[in-house]
Each structure stands twice: as C-alpha cells, then as structure tokens.
Amino acid sequence: MDFQKLCTFNTFKRWWSHYGYGENIQDVIEKEFKRTKGITYLDHAATTLYPESLVRDYFQDISRNVYGNPHSHHPSSRLTHDTVERVRYRILQHFNTTPDEYSVIFTSGCTAALKLVAESFPWSPQSESEAGSLFCYFTDSHTSVVGMRGLTSAQGAVVLPVSPQEVENRAKDEAQGEDVICQTAHLFCYPAQSNFSGRKYPLSHVRGIQTKRLYPACDHQGRWFVLLDAASHVSCSPLNLQECPADFIPVSFYKMFGFPTGLGALIVRNNAAGILKKNYFGGGTAAAYLSGEDYYVPAANISDRFEDGTVSFLDIIAVNHGFEALDRITGGMHNIQQHTFGLARYTYMLLSSVCHGNGRPVAQIYAEGQFESPSTQGAILNFNLKDSHGQIIGYSQVDRMASLYNIHVRTGCFCNTGACQSFLGISNEQIKRNLQAGHVCGDSLDLVEGQPTGSVRVSFGYMSTFEDCQKFLNFVSECFVEKPVTVDQVRLEKLKAATAASHGVYEDIPIRITNGEICKVDGKEKSTEALRGFGHRDSNSQGGAYTLTNIYIYPIKSCGAFEVQDWPVGPLGLRYDRSWMVVNGNGVCLSQKRERRLCLIRPEVHLPSNKLLLQASGMDTILVPLENNTQTHTNYRVCQSKVCGDRVETVDCGDEAASWLSDFLGQPCRLIRQSPDFTRDTKKKPIGAATTTSLSLVNEAQYLMINRASVELIQKVMSSRQDDSEGDQLLDTQNVISRFRANLVIAGVEPFEEDNWPHLIIGNTRFVVAGQCGRCQMIGVDQETGGRTKEPLMSLSAYRNGKVTFGVYLTHQLPEGSTETGILSAGSLIQTQSLK
C-alpha cells in the first residue's frame, strides 16, 4: 500500500478506534491550545502543555481571593491552609487512595522528592552481626534515581544496580514472609514507565519486592521498601495505589498539567513514613525546639515534618485547577491513556515499516515490545533514523531539520544513561571514551567514530492529534527517505496482527460527571413561611420553668436556618442538620467568615417529597434530592474536603445546584453532601462517655444549645456599652439568637446556668453536655441582611472577661443498637441538674 494512503485518518481509525474525548478534538485545540497553531509539539515526556483555561481559572482564583502564609492563623492564612489540604486530598483521590493510607509531601519536583528519601532513609552500614542496607535500582532509571547513590554510599549502604530481566529471572517461587530476625532496611527503586522507551514495568513488582519473592529481595534478609518512580507514568496513565502499594512515589506536576512548574510531591505510605528521619529542620517542621540546647521534637503530621519552610502555596493552588481542567477536557486518565497510546502505536507501526527505495528500513526503533497494549507501553517512541546504506543519521541533524519544520522533539540520552547504553549497545568503556572525545550529556555530539551517542524521542500528550503524527511522518518521508518511499507490508501486517486482540480489549470508557435527579419549582415568588429563616416565637408563652422554645436545623452548613416544630433525631443529631455544605472552586468549605451572603440562602427540608429546597431572594427555587438512590449515587462525584480540621468524604450534588449557587454567590462553587458511607467522630467527647459519637458536617458536636436568658443578659450589656455617637441600632432578641446559630433554644433558666449542666433530658431524649462553644467573628453577621457588626462579640468578651464562649455543645445518648431516638418537639419540658 502507498505510504501516503497509510498516512490518513481513516487508516488510523481502522487500526485504533479510541481517539479524542467525545467532542471534536480540534475544537478542544482551538479553545485550549490555539497558541500551538503551526507547531507540532512532540516532547510531552519532558513537559506537557497547559490548557488556557487552567491559567485563566487560576488567575481568576488568585485575583479573587487573598491567600496568606499558611503558617499564620488569620482568615486569609486559614483559606490557604484549607485549600492546600484540599489539594493534598485531590492528589490522593487521583491515585485512588486516602489520607488514612498515604500522605503528600510537597517538594520542588520529582528530583527533590527522590533526594528527600535518600537523605531520610535509615541506611545501615555493614557490621559484624548484620549485613548493611542495600540501595537497589533498575539500570533503566532516570539520573535522579541513580544519583541517590551518592548519598546512600556515604552512609555505608551497598549499591546494587539491577537489570529489569534479573528481577523475575532470579525470583523465588513463593514469598519469603516477614523477617523478624533481621530489621535492616533496604530500598528498591524502579520506574513505573521508562522515560527512555516508554516501556511500562509491572506494577506487581511492588508487592513482589515487599513480600521478598522477587530478586534481589528474595536473596537478602531484612525489611524491603519500594520507591516507584511515577513521574513519566502518570503523565498519560492512571496509577492505582490500592493495587500497587508502593512506599514512596515521587511525581512532578508539570508533566501532568504543564503548569505549575517547579512543584512536585513525594507520596508516602503512612506505614512506611516512620522510618524516615531527617537532620535538618526548617520553619513549620517542629513541634518544639530550643535554640540554646540540642532539643528538637518534630511535628507529628507527616507532611508538616518534611516540608521545610513555607510551601509554594500559590503553585499548589494551581494544581487543583490542573485536575479540574484535566477532568473537564478528557474525562479522566483512562481516556488519556487510550488516546495517547493509539497515536504512539500508529506512529510506531508506520515508522518501523517505512523503507528506502532500496528496501532498507528507515528507522531503528528502541522498544522492548511491539506496542501491543497500553498496559505495557506508554506514549513514547524512541528511535534513530538510518540512511539508505544502513548508517545511523545523527540525532542532532534530525533535530535541526525538525526545527525547520517547527516539529519539536527531544534528542540525546534523556537523563537515562542505563537505558541508552542497553538499547544502543554502548559499553561502559565507550561512555568514558566518548567523554574524552568531548561528548557530555546534553550536547550535540551525536556520533563518535560512527556510533550514536543518543537517539530521538517523540512523545504524545492528551492534546496531541492525528495531524501531529501525520506531520511528523511526512517530515521523515520528505527529509530522510531515499525515494521512492516503500512500506514493508509483511512487517506491517505482523504488527497489525500482534495488536488485533488488544484492540478490542481496552474499551473506551469515558468517565463523566452527570447530574442526579433535580427538579424545579416554577416562579420566583415564595411564601413568607418559606423565606422566614428564623421564626419568631413569643417568649412569654412558655409553660414550664425549663422549656425548649425553638428548634432550628441548618441543612446547608453556614446557610440560613430552617425552624421546625417537631423533628426526627437520627444517629448524627437532628436529621439533615448540616448534611450539605458549599465549597469554592478549589473544593474548600465556604463559611460566613469568607462569604457572608451564605446566610441569605434559605434551604428548607420537605420530608414528604424527599426534597431539599434551595431558595434565595431573586432566584428561582430548585429542588435537590434528600437521599441519593443507588442508581444516581454512582453518577455523583465522590470527593474529599475538610470541616474544622477533620477530613470528610462527600458526594457532589450535580451541576444545576452548583450553577445556582455560583450565580447567587458570584463565584464558582458547588454543593456537596456528606457521603452516607463516611463516619466522623466528635471531638467534644463528654467526660466519662463510653463511646464516641458520629457527626454530620457540624464543627464540633451534634447539637448547639443556647439560653434565652443568656441572650437577654448580653443584650443588656450591649445597651450599656452602646456609644450614642455611633448611631448603632440595638439588636433585638431574635436578631441576637439568630447570630448564635443554635439548634436548640431554651427558656426559663438563669443566664449562663447551662454552662454548669452535666446532662439534660428533653422529652424522652437524654443529652450529655460536651463543652462550651467558643465564639468568633461570625456572630457579627446579621443573618437577615448579611451585614456585619462588632456586636455581640465585643459585649460578650467584655462581660466574660475575654472568655468568648456562648452556648453549650450537646450529644445525645442512643439506646444500644438504636439508630433513631424519636422526635424532638418545641415546647417540651427539660429536666436537668446543675453541677453547683
């Protein structure tokens, strides 16, 4: 078949059906990568290209928000801290793991992460009683991995390079089990994907080394840890740490997103983190230290312990936008893997089959297999071109010609001397002679005595297109093939047959986020009942001395209250109280500290229809399901966030709710709800409590209770402090109650008497007092208007001599094995006793 007929999109589609991500990929290029017009960029293994929406959204983010140093504690610093923590969770989620299993340590890149392990690993020199530590690495490893030996050797470790073939050829039939006698620590390093050839090494090697079945672990006693160099692999392929639980995984984010540069991470298995010990300690890494004495206690948190100084927090925030852009454009790493492998496979098949007019092959391909499957081969193609006499054409010549065609490729040894030697047949002595001849890493001296010193590498990214392959292949044909161009049909048919089986195995399964069940209520007009927020109850109508006067639930954290008369109590407290929350574009929880307009959103729970109403002045009302049924639950995105320092697992509530909230609040945000499978224990465990109590998305405890008498006392303090010159209007009782955002309001007791109660019974439900509620500037937010005042915080602080607590936290006591405690009703009598 004619070469030009093979260089068509129809031929490509016949050979590989997985191309693009649903919409026309040329539309994606036009929207996101129009700066690449006229450029054929084929160096994605060095760095991929960032989409325009990533930097645009990032710029809007840092223009809209004030991000302070996360080591401070003011609001802008807390925003930074929470956002950085959210990004850590997003990284772990991307690799299908959780903070319970792994921690993320931010570094300046993959190389810095490798250096951190080398400096912190407990290397043991050989002694009379025990063999020393082994530092083992694949000969097909990046320079930054091999360079670790400079540190390991200095500490007495034995360096053992291992060829990929040896690992399985010298393996044992069975795992060796845990070594209880020898506790010497050894480290085995290998790449998930070769940055030279794109070969993917078995991820099963991780367990094989850890269980001491594979070589060299099977021949050496001690504890074996695995470092999986994932920098090349994760650019175009998924990595599931549930399946390959490596101890240390270094990555660089510019290889995944193109931006930011200069930021990477070391992902550490928590069970292995304890072995890492560091000598230097920088700002933020110490729990305590003395400047005049050799005394230092490291921070307990793994990430804090190893992140010396202030992390590059603005770059970290950009990583979140990288994930958002990647998911939005491609639908996930599986789709990227299928797309990029198809392009690399097509280019390999043609380049390895094209011949000069005399029948000699044009290219010498450096690969282990024949691009049969994306599970064994990445989107990298390494080769040298040959003239019609079979002589290698120097890579520098190819690079210069490619530049004339505006084709961007990588040449040399790609910081992987071991793989370069293996594929090109360069001996150790030749490497040394080449140096004497003037060749150093990264130069343009491509041939020494007619033998190549390196090669050419093309690599694909998620935005690469068939046209990139076509332009590259036509370039080779025009510039380096002696005419007429011929094709080795026998070889081409063999390659097609070799991959025919795998063509149908890897189905294109785009991962998309879809909306669940969402309904609308017509019209913008709402009844007074629906918009009332806090109800107004006559405090003089109480029947008994101790009475529950009001019950409020806050379905969406930090949004308006919904008053109820009778309400069911479940295992987490009042049903649907703080079951949802609003997060910003980075997935960080929004509260009234950051967005006061949240109080103007009036959510209402309608139990008969199983709906949550989202309401606000000037907005159409929409309905969100209270419970996700099994079918729709699988279509929602599961994500992680933080509440009051605690990790919470949540479920996204769909695009319509997100659009409604974003329109009202004027910034990108989403509605999420606590995952039904996730449990979170209370921090405020009552003294003497036998068991912990599960929480919704509340801050501290299941319930917050305040006393009307205490509110009225603070009102009197405010009145006595009021400066007539300020012209401030005195806040009425109901306004002050609304600012304290309590679930339960009681009457008929002395001011602040509730602080001394150990327990109480409301109706038939028993509650234990879990502590007093510390207050912050949020009680200055008027819950009806969203405005802010200094009161009642100033008067509360003055009255209580700086102790700004108001109200008490409660937890209920469920009967053993029960999930429901019944109904709470406004007007119920309260039984209690004082500690006084």
Secondary structure as the mmCIF struct_conf table of DSSP 4:
data_model
#
loop_
_struct_conf.conf_type_id
_struct_conf.id
_struct_conf.beg_label_comp_id
_struct_conf.beg_label_asym_id
_struct_conf.beg_label_seq_id
_struct_conf.end_label_comp_id
_struct_conf.end_label_asym_id
_struct_conf.end_label_seq_id
HELX_RH_AL_P HELX_RH_AL_P1 PHE A 3 LEU A 6
BEND BEND1 CYS A 7 THR A 8
HELX_RH_AL_P HELX_RH_AL_P2 PHE A 9 TRP A 15
BEND BEND2 GLY A 20 GLU A 23
HELX_RH_AL_P HELX_RH_AL_P3 ILE A 25 GLU A 32
HELX_RH_3T_P HELX_RH_3T_P1 LYS A 34 THR A 36
TURN_TY1_P TURN_TY1_P1 LYS A 37 GLY A 38
STRN STRN1 THR A 40 TYR A 41
STRN STRN2 ASP A 43 ASP A 43
TURN_TY1_P TURN_TY1_P2 HIS A 44 ALA A 46
HELX_LH_PP_P HELX_LH_PP_P1 LEU A 49 PRO A 51
HELX_RH_AL_P HELX_RH_AL_P4 GLU A 52 ARG A 64
BEND BEND3 ASN A 65 ASN A 65
TURN_TY1_P TURN_TY1_P3 PRO A 70 HIS A 71
BEND BEND4 SER A 72 SER A 72
BEND BEND5 HIS A 74 HIS A 74
HELX_RH_AL_P HELX_RH_AL_P5 PRO A 75 HIS A 94
TURN_TY1_P TURN_TY1_P4 PHE A 95 ASN A 96
TURN_TY1_P TURN_TY1_P5 PRO A 99 GLU A 101
STRN STRN3 TYR A 102 THR A 107
BEND BEND6 SER A 108 GLY A 109
HELX_RH_AL_P HELX_RH_AL_P6 CYS A 110 SER A 120
BEND BEND7 PHE A 121 PHE A 121
BEND BEND8 GLU A 128 GLU A 130
STRN STRN4 LEU A 134 PHE A 138
BEND BEND9 THR A 139 ASP A 140
HELX_RH_AL_P HELX_RH_AL_P7 THR A 143 VAL A 146
TURN_TY1_P TURN_TY1_P6 GLY A 147 MET A 148
HELX_RH_AL_P HELX_RH_AL_P8 ARG A 149 ALA A 154
TURN_TY1_P TURN_TY1_P7 GLN A 155 GLY A 156
HELX_LH_PP_P HELX_LH_PP_P2 ALA A 157 ALA A 157
STRN STRN5 VAL A 158 VAL A 162
HELX_RH_AL_P HELX_RH_AL_P9 PRO A 164 ASN A 169
TURN_TY1_P TURN_TY1_P8 ARG A 170 ARG A 170
BEND BEND10 ASP A 173 GLU A 174
BEND BEND11 VAL A 180 ILE A 181
STRN STRN6 ALA A 185 PRO A 191
BEND BEND12 ALA A 192 ALA A 192
STRN STRN7 GLN A 193 GLN A 193
TURN_TY1_P TURN_TY1_P9 ASN A 195 SER A 197
STRN STRN8 ARG A 199 LYS A 200
HELX_LH_PP_P HELX_LH_PP_P3 TYR A 201 PRO A 202
TURN_TY1_P TURN_TY1_P10 LEU A 203 SER A 204
HELX_RH_AL_P HELX_RH_AL_P10 HIS A 205 GLN A 210
TURN_TY1_P TURN_TY1_P11 THR A 211 LYS A 212
BEND BEND13 LEU A 214 LEU A 214
TURN_TY1_P TURN_TY1_P12 TYR A 215 PRO A 216
HELX_RH_3T_P HELX_RH_3T_P2 ALA A 217 ASP A 219
BEND BEND14 HIS A 220 HIS A 220
BEND BEND15 GLY A 222 GLY A 222
STRN STRN9 ARG A 223 ASP A 229
TURN_TY1_P TURN_TY1_P13 ALA A 231 SER A 232
HELX_RH_3T_P HELX_RH_3T_P3 HIS A 233 SER A 235
TURN_TY1_P TURN_TY1_P14 CYS A 236 CYS A 236
BEND BEND16 SER A 237 SER A 237
TURN_TY1_P TURN_TY1_P15 LEU A 241 GLU A 243
BEND BEND17 CYS A 244 CYS A 244
BEND BEND18 ASP A 247 ASP A 247
STRN STRN10 PHE A 248 SER A 252
TURN_TY1_P TURN_TY1_P16 PHE A 253 PHE A 253
HELX_RH_AL_P HELX_RH_AL_P11 TYR A 254 PHE A 257
BEND BEND19 GLY A 258 GLY A 258
BEND BEND20 PRO A 260 PRO A 260
BEND BEND21 GLY A 262 GLY A 262
STRN STRN11 GLY A 264 ARG A 269
HELX_RH_AL_P HELX_RH_AL_P12 ASN A 270 ALA A 273
TURN_TY1_P TURN_TY1_P17 GLY A 274 ILE A 275
BEND BEND22 ASN A 279 ASN A 279
TURN_TY1_P TURN_TY1_P18 GLY A 283 GLY A 284
STRN STRN12 ALA A 286 LEU A 290
TURN_TY1_P TURN_TY1_P19 SER A 291 ASP A 294
STRN STRN13 TYR A 295 PRO A 298
BEND BEND23 ALA A 300 ASN A 301
HELX_RH_AL_P HELX_RH_AL_P13 ILE A 302 PHE A 306
BEND BEND24 GLY A 309 THR A 310
HELX_RH_AL_P HELX_RH_AL_P14 PHE A 313 THR A 330
BEND BEND25 GLY A 331 GLY A 332
HELX_RH_AL_P HELX_RH_AL_P15 MET A 333 LEU A 351
TURN_TY1_P TURN_TY1_P20 SER A 352 SER A 353
STRN STRN14 VAL A 354 CYS A 355
TURN_TY1_P TURN_TY1_P21 GLY A 357 ASN A 358
BEND BEND26 GLY A 359 GLY A 359
STRN STRN15 PRO A 361 PRO A 361
BEND BEND27 VAL A 362 VAL A 362
STRN STRN16 ALA A 363 ILE A 365
BEND BEND28 GLU A 368 GLY A 369
BEND BEND29 PHE A 371 PHE A 371
TURN_TY1_P TURN_TY1_P22 PRO A 374 THR A 376
STRN STRN17 GLN A 377 GLN A 377
BEND BEND30 ALA A 379 ALA A 379
STRN STRN18 ILE A 380 LEU A 385
STRN STRN19 LYS A 386 LYS A 386
TURN_TY1_P TURN_TY1_P23 SER A 388 HIS A 389
BEND BEND31 GLY A 390 GLY A 390
HELX_LH_PP_P HELX_LH_PP_P4 GLN A 391 GLN A 391
STRN STRN20 ILE A 392 ILE A 392
HELX_LH_PP_P HELX_LH_PP_P5 ILE A 393 GLY A 394
HELX_RH_AL_P HELX_RH_AL_P16 TYR A 395 LEU A 404
TURN_TY1_P TURN_TY1_P24 TYR A 405 ASN A 406
STRN STRN21 ILE A 407 HIS A 408
STRN STRN22 ARG A 410 GLY A 412
TURN_TY1_P TURN_TY1_P25 PHE A 414 CYS A 415
HELX_RH_AL_P HELX_RH_AL_P17 THR A 417 LEU A 424
TURN_TY1_P TURN_TY1_P26 GLY A 425 GLY A 425
HELX_RH_AL_P HELX_RH_AL_P18 ASN A 428 GLN A 436
TURN_TY1_P TURN_TY1_P27 ALA A 437 GLY A 438
TURN_TY1_P TURN_TY1_P28 CYS A 441 GLY A 442
BEND BEND32 ASP A 443 SER A 444
STRN STRN23 LEU A 447 VAL A 448
TURN_TY1_P TURN_TY1_P29 GLU A 449 GLY A 450
STRN STRN24 GLN A 451 PRO A 452
BEND BEND33 THR A 453 THR A 453
STRN STRN25 SER A 455 SER A 459
TURN_TY1_P TURN_TY1_P30 TYR A 462 MET A 463
HELX_RH_AL_P HELX_RH_AL_P19 PHE A 466 PHE A 480
HELX_LH_PP_P HELX_LH_PP_P6 GLU A 482 GLU A 482
BEND BEND34 LYS A 483 PRO A 484
HELX_LH_PP_P HELX_LH_PP_P7 VAL A 485 VAL A 485
STRN STRN26 THR A 486 VAL A 487
HELX_RH_AL_P HELX_RH_AL_P20 GLN A 489 VAL A 505
BEND BEND35 TYR A 506 TYR A 506
STRN STRN27 CYS A 519 VAL A 521
BEND BEND36 GLY A 523 LYS A 524
HELX_RH_AL_P HELX_RH_AL_P21 THR A 528 LEU A 531
BEND BEND37 GLY A 533 PHE A 534
HELX_RH_3T_P HELX_RH_3T_P4 SER A 539 SER A 541
BEND BEND38 GLY A 544 TYR A 546
STRN STRN28 THR A 547 ILE A 553
BEND BEND39 PRO A 555 PRO A 555
STRN STRN29 ILE A 556 ILE A 556
TURN_TY1_P TURN_TY1_P31 LYS A 557 SER A 558
BEND BEND40 CYS A 559 CYS A 559
STRN STRN30 PHE A 562 VAL A 564
BEND BEND41 GLN A 565 GLN A 565
STRN STRN31 ASP A 566 GLY A 570
TURN_TY1_P TURN_TY1_P32 PRO A 571 LEU A 572
STRN STRN32 GLY A 573 LEU A 574
TURN_TY1_P TURN_TY1_P33 ARG A 575 ARG A 578
STRN STRN33 TRP A 580 ASN A 584
TURN_TY1_P TURN_TY1_P34 GLY A 585 ASN A 586
BEND BEND42 GLY A 587 GLY A 587
HELX_LH_PP_P HELX_LH_PP_P8 VAL A 588 VAL A 588
STRN STRN34 CYS A 589 CYS A 589
HELX_LH_PP_P HELX_LH_PP_P9 LEU A 590 LEU A 590
TURN_TY1_P TURN_TY1_P35 GLN A 592 ARG A 594
HELX_RH_3T_P HELX_RH_3T_P5 ARG A 596 LEU A 600
STRN STRN35 GLU A 604 HIS A 606
TURN_TY1_P TURN_TY1_P36 LEU A 607 ASN A 610
STRN STRN36 LYS A 611 LEU A 614
TURN_TY1_P TURN_TY1_P37 SER A 617 GLY A 618
BEND BEND43 MET A 619 MET A 619
STRN STRN37 THR A 621 PRO A 625
BEND BEND44 LEU A 626 GLU A 627
HELX_RH_AL_P HELX_RH_AL_P22 THR A 630 HIS A 633
TURN_TY1_P TURN_TY1_P38 THR A 634 ASN A 635
BEND BEND45 TYR A 636 TYR A 636
HELX_LH_PP_P HELX_LH_PP_P10 ARG A 637 ARG A 637
STRN STRN38 VAL A 638 VAL A 643
TURN_TY1_P TURN_TY1_P39 CYS A 644 GLY A 645
STRN STRN39 ASP A 646 ASP A 652
HELX_RH_AL_P HELX_RH_AL_P23 ASP A 655 LEU A 665
TURN_TY1_P TURN_TY1_P40 GLY A 666 GLY A 666
BEND BEND46 GLN A 667 GLN A 667
STRN STRN40 CYS A 669 GLN A 674
TURN_TY1_P TURN_TY1_P41 PRO A 676 ASP A 677
STRN STRN41 ASP A 681 ASP A 681
BEND BEND47 LYS A 683 LYS A 683
HELX_LH_PP_P HELX_LH_PP_P11 LYS A 685 PRO A 686
TURN_TY1_P TURN_TY1_P42 ILE A 687 GLY A 688
BEND BEND48 ALA A 690 THR A 691
STRN STRN42 SER A 694 SER A 694
BEND BEND49 LEU A 697 LEU A 697
BEND BEND50 ASN A 699 GLN A 702
STRN STRN43 TYR A 703 ASN A 707
HELX_RH_AL_P HELX_RH_AL_P24 ARG A 708 ARG A 721
HELX_RH_3T_P HELX_RH_3T_P6 ASP A 724 GLU A 726
TURN_TY1_P TURN_TY1_P43 GLY A 727 GLY A 727
HELX_LH_PP_P HELX_LH_PP_P12 ASP A 728 ASP A 732
HELX_RH_AL_P HELX_RH_AL_P25 THR A 733 PHE A 740
TURN_TY1_P TURN_TY1_P44 ARG A 741 ARG A 741
BEND BEND51 ASN A 743 ASN A 743
STRN STRN44 LEU A 744 ALA A 747
BEND BEND52 GLY A 748 VAL A 749
TURN_TY1_P TURN_TY1_P45 PRO A 751 PHE A 752
HELX_RH_3T_P HELX_RH_3T_P7 GLU A 753 ASN A 756
BEND BEND53 PRO A 758 PRO A 758
STRN STRN45 HIS A 759 ILE A 762
TURN_TY1_P TURN_TY1_P46 GLY A 763 ASN A 764
STRN STRN46 THR A 765 GLY A 774
HELX_RH_3T_P HELX_RH_3T_P8 GLN A 777 GLY A 780
STRN STRN47 VAL A 781 VAL A 781
TURN_TY1_P TURN_TY1_P47 GLN A 783 THR A 785
STRN STRN48 ARG A 788 ARG A 788
BEND BEND54 LYS A 790 LYS A 790
TURN_TY1_P TURN_TY1_P48 GLU A 791 PRO A 792
HELX_RH_AL_P HELX_RH_AL_P26 LEU A 793 TYR A 799
TURN_TY1_P TURN_TY1_P49 ARG A 800 GLY A 802
STRN STRN49 THR A 805 HIS A 812
HELX_LH_PP_P HELX_LH_PP_P13 LEU A 814 PRO A 815
TURN_TY1_P TURN_TY1_P50 GLU A 816 GLY A 817
BEND BEND55 THR A 819 THR A 819
STRN STRN50 GLY A 822 SER A 825
TURN_TY1_P TURN_TY1_P51 ALA A 826 GLY A 827
STRN STRN51 LEU A 829 LEU A 829
STRN STRN52 ILE A 830 THR A 832
#
